[in-house]
C-alpha cells in the first residue's frame, strides 16, 4: 500500500469492537469513529497489523449489504 500525506494518522485513535463479533474471540473486527468521513477497520487479533480505511459511504453500503444477506 502506498502511503500518502492524505492517509489518516491512526496511532492515537480509539478502537471499538463490533457488537457482532463472536464471544469466543475468533471473529473480531474493530472500527474507529475518530476521522469524520472515514472508517478505519482492523482485526482485533492483530492490532499492530494492517488497517483498512474506508470512506464512510462505502462502509455504510457494506454494512447495509451484510444486513440484507441475513
Contact map, one row per residue, 1 for C-alpha under 8 A:
1110000000000000000000000000000000000000000000000000000000000000000000
1111000000000000000000000000000000000000000000000000000000000000000000
1111101000000000000000000000000000000000000000000000000000000000000000
0111111000000000000000000000000000000000000000000000000000000000000000
0011111000000000000000000000000000000000000000000000000000000000000000
0001111100000000000000000000000000000000000000000000000000000000000000
0011111110000000000000000000000000000000000000000000000000000000000000
0000011111000000000000000000000000100000000000000000000000000000000000
0000001111110000000000000000000000000000000000000000000000000000000000
0000000111111000000000000000000000000001000000000000000000000000000000
0000000011111000000000000000000000000000000000000000000000000000000000
0000000011111100000000000000000000000000000000000000000000000000000000
0000000001111110000000000000000101000000000000000000000000000000000000
0000000000011111000000000000000111000000000000000000000000000000000000
0000000000001111100000000000011110000000000000000000000000000000000000
0000000000000111110000000000011100000000000000000000000000000000000000
0000000000000011111010000001111000000000000100000000000000000000000000
0000000000000001111110000001111000000000000000000000000000000000000000
0000000000000000111110000000000000000000000000000000000000000000000000
0000000000000000011111000000000000000000000000000000000000000000000000
0000000000000000111111101111100000000000000000000000000000000000000000
0000000000000000000111111111000000000000000000000000000000000000000000
0000000000000000000011111100000000000000000000000000000000000000000000
0000000000000000000001111110000000000000000000000000000000000000000000
0000000000000000000011111111000000000000000010000000000000000000000000
0000000000000000000011111111000000000000000010000000000000000000000000
0000000000000000000011011111100000000000000000000000000000000000000000
0000000000000000110011001111110000000000001110000000000000000000000000
0000000000000000110010000011111000000000111100000000000000000000000000
0000000000000011110000000001111100000000111100000000000000000000000000
0000000000000011110000000000111110000011110000000000000000000000000000
0000000000001111000000000000011111100011100000000000000000000000000000
0000000000000110000000000000001111110111000000000000000000000000000000
0000000000001100000000000000000111110000000000000000000000000000000000
0000000100000000000000000000000111111110000000000000000000000000000000
0000000000000000000000000000000011111110000000000000000000000000000000
0000000000000000000000000000000000111110000000000000001110000000000000
0000000000000000000000000000000010111111000000000000111100000000000000
0000000000000000000000000000001110111111100000000000111100100000000000
0000000001000000000000000000001110000111110000000011110000000000000000
0000000000000000000000000000111100000011111000000011110000000000000000
0000000000000000000000000000111000000001111101101111000000000000000000
0000000000000000000000000001110000000000111111101010000000000000000000
0000000000000000100000000001110000000000011111100000000000000000000000
0000000000000000000000001101000000000000001111100000000000000000000000
0000000000000000000000000000000000000000011111111000000000000000000000
0000000000000000000000000000000000000000011111111100000000000000000000
0000000000000000000000000000000000000000000001111100000000000000000000
0000000000000000000000000000000000000000011001111110000000000000000000
0000000000000000000000000000000000000000010000111111000000000000000000
0000000000000000000000000000000000000001111000001111100000000000000000
0000000000000000000000000000000000000001110000000111110000000000000000
0000000000000000000000000000000000000111100000000011111000000000000000
0000000000000000000000000000000000000111100000000001111101100000000000
0000000000000000000000000000000000001110000000000000111111100000000000
0000000000000000000000000000000000001110000000000000011111110000000000
0000000000000000000000000000000000001000000000000000001111111000000000
0000000000000000000000000000000000000000000000000000011111111100000000
0000000000000000000000000000000000000010000000000000011111111110000000
0000000000000000000000000000000000000000000000000000000111111111000000
0000000000000000000000000000000000000000000000000000000011111111100000
0000000000000000000000000000000000000000000000000000000001111111110000
0000000000000000000000000000000000000000000000000000000000111111111000
0000000000000000000000000000000000000000000000000000000000011111111100
0000000000000000000000000000000000000000000000000000000000001111111110
0000000000000000000000000000000000000000000000000000000000000111111111
0000000000000000000000000000000000000000000000000000000000000011111111
0000000000000000000000000000000000000000000000000000000000000001111111
0000000000000000000000000000000000000000000000000000000000000000111111
0000000000000000000000000000000000000000000000000000000000000000011111
